[in-house]
Structure formats: structure tokens, C-alpha cells
Amino acid sequence: MRQTGNGIFSMNGREWSLLAACILSIIIFSVASPYYATFGNAATVLRNSVELLLIGLGMTLLLAMGGIDVSIGIVMGLAAIAIGRLLGIGANPAVTLVIGPIVGALLGCVTAAVVVLGRVPAIVGTLGLLGVYRTGVFVLLGGQWLSGLPPTLTNLLGATVLGIPISAVVIAFAYLLVWLALRRTPYGLYLLAIGNSEEKARLSGIPVVKVRFMTFIISGILTGIAATFYVATYRNVEMTIGSTLALDAIAAVILGGTSILGGKCSLVGTIFGVLLLRILQNGLLLIGVPSLWQPVVTGVLIIAVLGFEALSNRLPLAQLLRARA
């Protein structure tokens, strides 16, 4: 396997380079804009990272397994709509907390059914589902934003535990659980084995279908949790929700060192990849670069990392991209 024994949740050259890039970016933007190096702006960067940290965790597992899900941002949108509708009718707070993960898990099952059971290539299947889900968002919202939601979730999830925001506690717990699953259970070995070679994993007796199916569901649950925090923070659901989230998640995860070829992942790398992406996006806005260019920056980062990985593995870029199909 390409994954080393301690690389899942540890610091190596890639992670240290990302940390250095984060620090360097902060210094550059602090010099370029007087509004960057403030506690308020730091809080904004961290707040904008919450959903991406959770969705990026799911994407890390998918890519390490040799899969991908480009519909994941719209899945968050559908889960957010379900949460918003329940908030609008005054549902019990406990129900609004669990409905997001439930919707995410159900949609993860749908994705797994198409990709795993239907044997449709992941990029093709999730692109098709992206179109279906996007139409679903439009129909459910009726062409209008879902806004002015009650502050039920905001008050609940805006609290702190020993001075630490609940969002930080949930993210830390999620990453810890995934780390334990990868390091202390057969799931981690199976996942990375499938990412290295699905055929060899199958011949070795690994339950490939079960592991792949379960990974799509885990990703869906994490996306549903992200939707819960999204609604709690913004108290609305707009028509374009999640439109660039999958692209951001893929960029952050491969920046962090999870291989596009599968069989290798880094949870610390994903965290730093998310932070670097959000630092860059926030800094570019503050120095006057229109938000229209944010997807361009994300796309350039993806191409640069893929190009570097292609050179490192001595593979043509086209062959590297075919590995994701």
C-alpha cells in the first residue's frame, strides 16, 4: 500500500509544507489588507471552514477508496432544505439535529446503489445525480430562498463547551472517530486496499461492495451534519447552496496529500488543505478580487496538484484522470 503506518493522522513533509503555506498566505494578506489580520476575520475564516472540514473528511475516505462524489454539495442543500422545513413548522430541536444526517445517509445510499450496485463509474454516476439533486433543490424551494428561519439551531449549536465552540467539538470528534476507524479497525485496511487495487482486494477476500457502500453512507452522514451547521449559522437556504462545495472539497483533500489514485490518505492534510483554501479565498476577497474568481483559483490548485502527482508517479495526466472514472 502507498499508505504508511503513521501517515493517516500525522505530520510529514506534505503537511508541514501546507502549514507553511497557510502561515505565508496569512502574512502576505495581512500586509496587503489592513482588515485581514484581525480576530473578527480569523473567526470568519474558521466559521467558513466548518462545512468544508466535515465534507472534506467524507471526500478523503472516498478518494482514498478510489471513489469520488461530485454531487456532495447539492446533497448538503437537500439536507439543509429538510432541516429548514422542520424549523419552519416548529419541530422539536432534537428532530432538527438528526434530520440532516438521516437525509445525508439516505442520499448516500442512493449514490452507493448507483455507483456500487449499479457498477456505474463514480464520476459519471455522481454527475448524473448532481443534475437530479439540483432539480430537486429548485423544486423544493420553488425558485425562492428559504429564509427567516427560527433561531432554534442557532441557539443550540452556537453554544460552547468549556469555552470551545460546539462546531469545533463536533469536527474534532468526527476526525477522531474516522482516525480510530482507519487505524484500529479492519475498515481502514480494507479501504486503502480497495483504493490500491479493487480487484486484488476482492481476490483477497475483502468485502469490497460492503466497504464501498458503507463509505458513501458515511460521507452522506458527514454532509448532513455539515448541513445542520450551515442552517444554524445562516438561517436560510439559497438556490445556489453547495454549488462549488464539491470542487472545494476535492481541492482541499488532494492538496492535503490524499492520493487521486486511491490507497493513501491524510486527515491532518485534509484539515490544512481546507484551511489553506479558505485563507486564500478570504484573502483574495479582502484585497478586492471578485468572488467570481474563487472557482478559478480552486481549479488551478487542483490542476497543479494533479500535475505534480502525475510527475511523481511518472504517469500521463490523462491516465491519472482516468483513474477517477
N, C-alpha and C positions, 0 to 999 in steps of 0.2 A: 504494500500500500504506500501511497505517497504521504499519507498522514503519519507523522511520527508520534511516539508515545505521549509526548507532553505538549504537542502543538495546538490542541483544541482550545485550551484556555490558558495560554502562557504568552510571554513576550519573546519574540525572536526579531531578526533583522527587519522583517516587513512591518511589524507592529511598532518598533522603535522609530522607523522611518516615517510612519503615519503620525506618530506623536510629535515628531519634529516638524512635520508639515503643518500640523494643527497650530503649534506654537509660532512657527514662522508666519503663517497666514494671519494669526491674531496680531502679531507685531506690525505687519505690513498694513493691515486695515486700520489699526489704531493710529498709525501715522497719517494715513490717507483721509480718515474721517474723525472729527472730534467727538462724534456720537457713538463710536464703536466700543471703546474701552470704558464701558460703564456697567454697573451692576444690573441696571434695567435691561440693557441689551444682552448681557450674558444670560439673564433669565429667559429672555425671548428665544435665544438660540437653543437653550436646553428644553424649553417648552415645545418648540417646533420639532425637536428630535424625538419626542415620546412615541408617537405613532410609528415613525420610521424605525426606531430601535426594536419595537415589537414585530413589525412586519419583516424587517431585515433578519431577525432571528429565524423566522419561518423560512425565508428565502435562503438563508445559509444552509439549512437542512436540505431543502430541495436541490440546490446546486450541488451540494456535497454528494447527494444521492444520484446525480446525473439527470435531474429534472429541472423544471422551471415553471413559473406561473405568471404570465403577463396580465392576468385578469384580476390580480390580487387587490389592486387599488379600488376597482369597482365593487369587489366583494365587500370591502370596508364600507363603501357607500350604501350598499343594500342593508348591511347590518346597522349602519347609522340611521337609516330610514326607519327600520323596525324599532330601534330604541326611541327615536323621536316620536313616532306614533304612540307608543306606550306612555311616554312622558306627557304627551298632549291630552291623554284621557285620564291622567292622574293615577297611573298604575303604581302598585307597591314598589318602593325603591329596590327591594331585593329582586323583583322581576326584571326591572330595567338593568340591573347589574349582570344578570345571567343571559338575557336575550341575545346580546351581541355575540358572545362565544357560541351560543347554540346555533344562531344563524350562520356564523362562520364555519362551524363544524358541518352543518348540513350542506352548505355550498362546497366545502372541501370534499364531502362525499360525492357530490355531483362531478366535480373535477376529477376525482380519483376514478369514478366509474367510466368517464370518457377516456382518460389517459391510460389508466392501468388495465381496467377490464376490457375497454374498447380497443386497446392497443393503438390508439391514435398518438402520433408524436406529440410530446408535451407542448412544444411551441405552437403547433398547429391547433391542437385541441383547446388550449387556453386562449389563443387568439379568437377562435370561434366563440368561446364562452364570453370573452370580453365584449363582443358585439351584442350577444344576447343579454348579458347583465346590464350593459349600458342602456339598452332599450328599456329594460326593467326599471332602472332608476328614473328614466324620463316618464314612464307611465305612472309609476308610484307617486312621483312628485307632481304630476300633472303640468309640467312645464314651469313650475313655480318653486321658489325656495321654501323649505320647511324651517320657519324662523320663529323667534319669540318663544322658545321652549321654556318650560318652568325650570327653576334653578335646583331641582332635586338632586341630580347627579353632580352638579357643580359644587353644591354644599358638601355632598358626601365625599367626593373624590378630591376636593380642594383642601381637605384637612391634612394634618401632618401626624406622623408617628415619631415621638421623641425628637421633634423638630425636623424630621425628614419628610418631604412630600410623599404622599401615598403613591404617586406615579413612579417615583424613584424606587420605592419599596417593591412595587409590583414588577418593575423591569428587572431589578436585581434578583427577585425570587424566580422569575421566568428563566433568566440566564443560568441561574444556579441549577434549576431543575433540568434544563437541557444539558448542562455540563455533566451532571450526575448520570443522566441517561446515556450520554455518549461515552463516558469514562467507566461507569460502574455496572452497566447492563449490556447484554448481548446486542441491544439495539444499535449502539454506536459502531460496533464491529460490523454488523450486518449492513448498516447504512453506507459506510465507507467502502465495504467490499462491493456492494452493488454499484457504487459510483466508479470504482476502478474497472469493473467488468461485470455487467449484469449476467452474462452467460456463464462465466466462471462461478459467480456467486450461486446461481441456480444449480449448477452441477455439484457444488459443494454442499448442497442440502439446505441453503439459506432460504427461508420463506419470502421470496422476492415480492410476490404480489401483496402479501400481508404488510410487509415493511413499507413498500411504496404507498399503499393505500393509507396506512396509518400516518405517514409523513404529510400527505396532503391534508389530512384532517387536522393534524397538529398545527400546520400552517394556517388553516382556516380559523382555528380557535384563537391563535395569537392575533390574527387580523380582526376578529370580533372584539377582543379586548381592546385593541387599538381604536376601534370604532367607538367604544364606550368612553374612552378618554377624549376622543375628538368631540363628541357631543357634549360631554361635561365641560369642555373648555370653551367651545364656540357657541353652544346652544342654538345651532342651526345646521341645516344640511343643504348645501347648494347643489345646483345641477351638475357642476363640473367636479364634484368631490372625487378625489382619488385618481384624477386623470393622468398625473405624472408620477404617482407613487410607486408603481411597479418599476419604472425606469430608475427612479432614485434608489429603490431597494437593491436592484441588480448592481447598480454602480457602486453603492456603498459596500456590498458584500464582496464583490470581486476586487475592489480597492483593498479590502481588509485581508485578502490572501486566500479566500475560498476559491478553489480552482473551478474554472468554467468547464474543465474536463471531468470534474467529479472526483471523489475519492480523497478530498482534502478540504478541511475547513478550519476556521479560526474564529472563535467567539469574541476574543479581545479585538481582533482585527475588524470584525463587523462593527463593534462599538466605535472604534476610532474612525472607521470609514464613514459611518453615519455622522459623527461629529465634524469631520473634515468637510463633508458635503454641505452640511448646514452652516458651517462657518463661512465657507465660500459663498453660498447663496445669500446669506445675510450681509456679508461684507460688500458684495457687488451691488446690492440694493442701496446700501448706505453711501456708496461713492457715486451713485447716480446711474448705474447700469439698469436698464428696464428689465422687469421680471420676465419679459418675453425671451430673454437670452439665457435664462436659467436652464431650460432643457438642452440648449446648445452646449453649455458647459458640462452638463451631466453626460451628454452623448460623447463629447470629446474625451472625457475621462474614461468612459467605457472602451472606446476605440483604442486609446493609449494603453490601457491595461491589457486588453486582448492582444494588441500588437506585441507588447512586452512578453506576454505568456507564450505567444506563438514563436517568438525568437528563442525564448528559454527552452521550449520543448522541441525546437527545430521543426516546427510544423507550419505549413502554409496557413494563413489566416482563414481561408475558405474552409479548410479541413477542421479548424478549431470551431468555427461557427456551425459546421455540420454536426459536430458532437452534441450540440444543444438541440438538434432536431429529433 
